[in-house]
Amino acid sequence: MPTDFDIGIMFRCQNPPEQLVTFVQQVETAGFDEVWIVEDCFFAGGIASVATALSHTESITVGLGILPAVVRNAAFVAMELSALLRLFPGRFLPGFGHGVGVWMKQVGAFPPSQLAALEEVTTVVQRLLAGETVTFNGQTVNLDAVKLDFPPAEVPVISLGVRGPKSLQLAGRVTNGTLLAEFASPEYVAWAREQIRLGQASVGKANEPHRLTVYAFCVVDEDHEAAFAKVRPSIAGAIANRHMDFYLEPLGLLDAANKLAEGGREYVERHLPDEWISKLAVVGTPQECKASIEALADAGADSVVLVPLEPDDRALQTYMQSLLPLFD
């Protein structure tokens, strides 16, 4: 796709895994640069899904965003990643994150410090993929002279799926990629870039490249109002549940959103301004969606990954027919 940034699409974890092969093949044929697979509790496993997607496509990049860092032994996850990197060189982008706290507690994997655990796992996995012999004694990771027999030819971009300043700065310090979840506005992307740069600068990496991937809910419709109506419930629910602080603060909307949330979800949905929706999602007519994607890229996104809110087959057809041709 002839742009200076990549455009991807998510295979949502709510989809049955038997739909994956057809989906990724259609996505590759459509001309997307990337397809991203999500691992959430308690849906299909991410590593198995990525392996399946890679083995049934020819050239598209497959991202895994993200693996909860604490649920697998670091040495064994390095083995899994290395196998995929060697079998499909240049086509796999792995990612790690904290994991949703309530789920990590549910499976008995909540660490003493989520930030320390993410740093330890990311650091150790990168060293193992680089072919090092690793001895490490940390809060979460403990290895004694572990070395992979089949490391990949090169260490890939490993993205951390994080949101807040401490975690974004961690990503800048310890790895070369970050993944931002849905609801990222251009203002939030620019703010996240600055946090990442602070982390890079703290360890002398200020001039090194750092890949920033951004997930974005996307509804395209020739009817502007119809598109906004489809996105409104998701954004209203997140605001009513007060899950949006990091995303709203760079927009200067946090106080107004908290006041709106006092009325409950239905109240938020009725009074949510269209201007907020247009900042927090890729939504509207094809030309409006193109402008939103370009705004995210201008703010610092290297890849914009479209997250369908409609059934995947319908959304994919709309993206293929109405949106992707605008980038040719």
ABEGO torsion letter per residue (X at the ends): XBBABBBBBBBBAABBAAAAAAAAAAAAAAGBABBBBBBBOBBBBAAAAAAAAAAABAABBBBBOBBBAAABBAAAAAAAAAAAAAABBGABBBBBBAEBAAAAAAAGABBABAAAAAAAAAAAAAAAAAGBBBBBBBAABBBBGBBBABBBABBBBBBBBBABAAAAAAAAAABABBBBBBGBBAAAAAAAAAAAAAAAAAAGAAABBBBBBBBBBBBBBABAAAAAAAAAAAAAAAAAAGAAAAAAAAAGAAAAAAAAAAAEAAAAAAABBAAAAAAABBBEBAAAAAAAAAAAAAAGBABBBBBBABBAAAAAAAAAAAAAAAAX
